[in-house]
């Protein structure tokens, strides 16, 4: 169990620092693009793709942290009607289990998407990078969210049982 807690903290730290670094790079690139375009009157070429890619990667990686902390958008009105903590935990458990099932399905689709872009050699339009290098983050993010949705389901199930 200690190993899993260390792994959880390590994954959380890695995602946090990776997305922070990407956001810093994103800010620098956007500022450089604006400066280059409006002050120097020079286009930086295909670099316009990078902010979009970095933002998408940050969203997928950030979604892992959101699922880990169980902070996704929820319908709170149900919990204002249901006051029993075990009943609330049961509702959360079912919702988390449904999320887990949907995310597991999405993982298979994301895998096929990444595999096909790799197999077909699809490249990004401006930079000419292999597209799967960007798309793989949707797979990583969905796998991470699925794992944490399963963990959340177990946490809620334990509350329902009374442990």
Order of alpha helices (4+ residues) and beta strands (2+ residues): alpha-alpha-alpha-alpha-alpha
